[in-house]
Amino acid sequence: MDTEALANAVRNGSLPDAELTRLLLCQPLALAICDAPDEGSLRNRLDSICTFLTPDVVALPVLSHQCLTMLHDGDSRPLTASGHRTRPVGLIAMVAAFLARCVLPRLVCLLPGASSGAPSLCANGVAYCLRYASECATDGGRVFRCHVDDSDFTLVLCIGIESGWTGADLLYVKGCHYGRPSTPESSEADCVRHKHKMGVGVLHTGNAYHCVEPLTDGERHSLVSAVMRNDAKWKQTFLSEGEGSLSVRV
């Protein structure tokens, strides 16, 4: 299937999830998700393609080259609107919904607390886009300060742009999980660095302290998906759609 036909099929919702998995995801991840007979086999297959930055942070290839081409050709414009959170639209929104529905629930088995299988997740999550550029303070500058997310699991996926960028690396603090209200300073903490590559995602727990270094040249776009464990009633409605985010069904 060529890229234009794939884009039309995604827009029309004419492909089953199994086919979307094989077309939108890179081959190693697609094979792991589609062919693993049980959670144990899935974990083993995922272990072979991912890199643990800390016990709470894992990087792995997610999107296929064809999916990235489809997004760049069809829907890159909404990501250039501002430095704040941008609600995904068009093909990006459909890919975000697919990731929340079919991919993120399978990946959380990699993180702490999932030794007995993938944890139960709340039915609704959120997705949003972030644009990193030298002239704007992304997400109001919040991402440049060390912080934890308002979710139990977050998947940050680099989706461009093709012209490249310099900077905007992710820094994760090692061995710091429950430091509130004493938030660590990344300049003083022992951190591990992740350099974004298109199509590669970083999955982390909500208590992993992290920040983003300023971007010095070009632009970088990210698609972020966030979900909660279904272990408290308040979590079922905590992540709600806002002006800059999209509600996604998990």
C-alpha positions as CSV (number, residue, x, y, z in Angstrom):
1,M,0.0,0.0,0.0
2,D,1.5,3.4,-1.0
3,T,1.5,6.3,1.4
4,E,-1.5,8.1,-0.2
5,A,-3.6,5.0,0.0
6,L,-2.6,4.5,3.6
7,A,-3.6,8.0,4.5
8,N,-7.0,7.6,2.9
9,A,-7.5,4.3,4.7
10,V,-6.6,5.8,8.0
11,R,-8.9,8.8,7.4
12,N,-11.8,6.4,6.4
13,G,-11.3,4.0,9.2
14,S,-11.4,1.1,6.7
15,L,-8.5,-0.9,8.2
16,P,-8.7,-3.3,11.2
17,D,-6.4,-2.6,14.1
18,A,-4.2,-5.6,13.2
19,E,-3.5,-4.2,9.7
20,L,-2.9,-0.7,11.2
21,T,-0.4,-2.2,13.6
22,R,1.6,-3.7,10.7
23,L,1.4,-0.6,8.6
24,L,1.9,2.2,11.1
25,L,4.4,0.6,13.4
26,C,8.0,-0.3,12.7
27,Q,8.4,-4.0,11.9
28,P,10.0,-5.2,15.1
29,L,7.3,-3.6,17.3
30,A,4.5,-4.7,15.0
31,L,5.7,-8.3,15.0
32,A,6.0,-8.2,18.8
33,I,2.5,-6.9,19.3
34,C,0.8,-9.1,16.7
35,D,2.6,-12.4,17.1
36,A,3.3,-12.7,20.9
37,P,1.0,-15.4,22.2
38,D,1.0,-14.1,25.8
39,E,2.2,-11.3,28.0
40,G,5.5,-13.1,28.9
41,S,6.4,-13.6,25.3
42,L,5.4,-10.0,24.5
43,R,7.7,-8.7,27.3
44,N,10.6,-10.8,26.0
45,R,10.1,-9.6,22.4
46,L,9.9,-6.0,23.6
47,D,13.0,-6.4,25.7
48,S,15.0,-7.3,22.6
49,I,14.1,-4.0,20.8
50,C,14.0,-1.4,23.6
51,T,16.7,0.4,25.7
52,F,16.2,1.0,29.4
53,L,17.5,4.5,30.3
54,T,16.4,3.9,33.9
55,P,14.1,1.3,35.4
56,D,11.2,3.7,34.9
57,V,12.2,5.0,31.4
58,V,12.4,2.9,28.2
59,A,13.1,4.0,24.6
60,L,12.1,2.0,21.6
61,P,11.3,2.4,17.9
62,V,7.6,2.9,17.3
63,L,6.5,4.3,14.0
64,S,7.2,3.0,10.5
65,H,8.9,5.2,7.9
66,Q,5.7,5.1,5.9
67,C,3.7,6.4,8.8
68,L,6.1,9.3,9.3
69,T,6.0,10.2,5.6
70,M,2.2,10.1,5.8
71,L,2.2,12.5,8.7
72,H,4.7,14.9,7.2
73,D,2.9,15.0,3.8
74,G,-0.5,15.3,5.2
75,D,-0.7,16.9,8.6
76,S,2.5,18.8,9.7
77,R,0.8,22.2,9.6
78,P,-1.0,22.0,13.0
79,L,2.2,21.4,14.8
80,T,3.7,24.7,13.8
81,A,0.9,26.8,15.4
82,S,2.6,27.8,18.7
83,G,5.0,26.7,21.5
84,H,2.1,25.5,23.7
85,R,0.2,22.3,23.7
86,T,-1.6,21.8,20.4
87,R,-4.6,19.5,20.0
88,P,-3.9,16.8,17.4
89,V,-6.1,17.0,14.3
90,G,-6.5,15.0,11.1
91,L,-4.1,12.1,10.6
92,I,-2.1,13.0,13.7
93,A,-5.3,12.7,15.8
94,M,-6.1,9.3,14.3
95,V,-2.6,8.0,14.8
96,A,-2.8,9.3,18.5
97,A,-6.0,7.4,19.0
98,F,-4.5,4.2,17.5
99,L,-1.5,4.5,19.8
100,A,-3.7,4.9,22.8
101,R,-5.9,2.0,21.9
102,C,-3.5,-0.6,20.5
103,V,0.1,0.3,21.5
104,L,0.4,2.0,24.8
105,P,-1.6,-0.6,26.8
106,R,0.8,-3.3,25.4
107,L,4.0,-1.3,26.3
108,V,3.3,-0.6,29.9
109,C,4.3,-4.2,30.8
110,L,7.9,-3.0,30.5
111,L,7.6,-0.6,33.5
112,P,7.8,-1.3,37.2
113,G,4.7,-2.8,38.8
114,A,3.8,-4.9,35.8
115,S,5.6,-8.1,36.8
116,S,2.3,-10.0,37.0
117,G,1.1,-8.6,33.6
118,A,0.0,-5.4,32.1
119,P,-1.8,-3.1,34.6
120,S,-5.4,-2.2,34.1
121,L,-5.7,1.3,32.6
122,C,-8.5,3.9,32.7
123,A,-10.6,3.9,29.6
124,N,-9.7,7.5,28.7
125,G,-6.4,9.2,28.2
126,V,-5.2,12.4,26.5
127,A,-2.9,13.2,23.6
128,Y,-1.3,16.5,22.6
129,C,1.4,17.8,20.4
130,L,4.4,19.9,21.4
131,R,6.6,22.1,19.1
132,Y,10.2,22.8,20.1
133,A,11.8,25.8,18.4
134,S,14.4,28.3,19.5
135,E,11.9,31.3,19.4
136,C,9.3,29.8,21.7
137,A,9.1,28.5,25.3
138,T,7.5,25.1,24.7
139,D,4.5,24.4,26.9
140,G,5.0,27.8,28.6
141,G,8.6,26.8,29.5
142,R,7.4,24.1,31.9
143,V,9.3,21.4,30.0
144,F,12.7,23.1,30.6
145,R,12.3,22.7,34.4
146,C,12.6,19.4,36.1
147,H,9.2,17.9,36.7
148,V,7.0,14.8,36.8
149,D,3.9,14.3,34.7
150,D,0.3,14.4,35.8
151,S,-0.2,10.8,34.6
152,D,0.9,7.3,35.5
153,F,2.3,6.5,32.1
154,T,3.5,8.8,29.3
155,L,4.6,8.0,25.8
156,V,6.6,10.8,24.1
157,L,7.0,10.1,20.4
158,C,9.2,12.2,18.1
159,I,7.4,12.9,14.8
160,G,9.7,15.4,13.0
161,I,10.5,17.5,11.3
162,E,12.6,16.2,8.4
163,S,14.8,19.2,8.2
164,G,16.2,18.3,11.6
165,W,17.1,20.1,14.9
166,T,19.9,20.7,17.4
167,G,19.2,20.4,21.1
168,A,15.9,19.6,22.9
169,D,17.3,16.4,24.4
170,L,15.4,14.7,27.2
171,L,17.1,14.4,30.5
172,Y,15.9,11.9,33.1
173,V,17.0,12.0,36.7
174,K,18.5,8.7,37.9
175,G,17.1,7.1,41.1
176,C,14.7,9.9,42.0
177,H,11.0,8.9,42.1
178,Y,9.3,10.4,45.1
179,G,11.0,13.7,45.7
180,R,8.1,16.1,45.9
181,P,8.1,18.8,47.0
182,S,11.9,18.8,46.8
183,T,12.1,18.8,43.0
184,P,15.7,18.1,41.9
185,E,17.6,20.4,39.6
186,S,18.8,18.7,36.5
187,S,22.1,20.7,36.6
188,E,22.9,19.1,40.0
189,A,21.4,15.7,39.6
190,D,22.8,12.5,37.9
191,C,20.9,12.4,34.6
192,V,20.7,10.1,31.6
193,R,20.2,11.7,28.2
194,H,17.9,10.7,25.4
195,K,18.5,12.2,21.9
196,H,15.3,12.1,20.0
197,K,15.1,10.4,16.6
198,M,12.0,10.5,14.3
199,G,9.7,7.5,15.0
200,V,11.4,6.6,18.3
201,G,9.4,6.9,21.5
202,V,10.2,7.2,25.2
203,L,7.8,5.6,27.7
204,H,8.1,6.6,31.3
205,T,6.2,6.3,34.6
206,G,4.6,9.4,36.0
207,N,7.0,9.7,38.9
208,A,10.1,9.8,36.7
209,Y,11.7,13.3,37.0
210,H,12.7,14.8,33.7
211,C,13.2,17.9,31.7
212,V,14.0,19.1,28.1
213,E,17.1,21.0,27.1
214,P,16.4,24.1,25.0
215,L,16.5,23.7,21.3
216,T,19.2,25.7,19.6
217,D,18.5,25.2,15.9
218,G,15.6,23.9,13.7
219,E,12.4,22.5,15.1
220,R,11.3,19.2,16.8
221,H,7.7,18.0,17.0
222,S,6.5,15.5,19.6
223,L,3.2,13.6,20.0
224,V,2.5,12.9,23.7
225,S,0.0,10.3,25.0
226,A,-0.8,10.0,28.7
227,V,-2.8,7.5,30.6
228,M,-3.7,6.5,34.2
229,R,-3.8,3.2,36.1
230,N,-7.4,2.2,36.9
231,D,-6.7,1.8,40.6
232,A,-8.7,4.8,42.0
233,K,-12.0,6.3,41.1
234,W,-10.7,9.8,40.8
235,K,-8.3,8.7,38.1
236,Q,-11.1,7.8,35.7
237,T,-11.9,11.4,35.0
238,F,-8.6,13.1,36.0
239,L,-7.2,13.2,32.5
240,S,-9.8,15.2,30.6
241,E,-9.8,16.9,27.2
242,G,-8.8,20.5,27.3
243,E,-8.1,23.3,24.9
244,G,-4.7,21.9,23.9
245,S,-5.4,18.2,24.2
246,L,-7.5,15.4,22.7
247,S,-9.3,12.7,24.6
248,V,-8.3,9.2,23.4
249,R,-9.9,5.9,24.1
250,V,-7.6,3.4,25.7
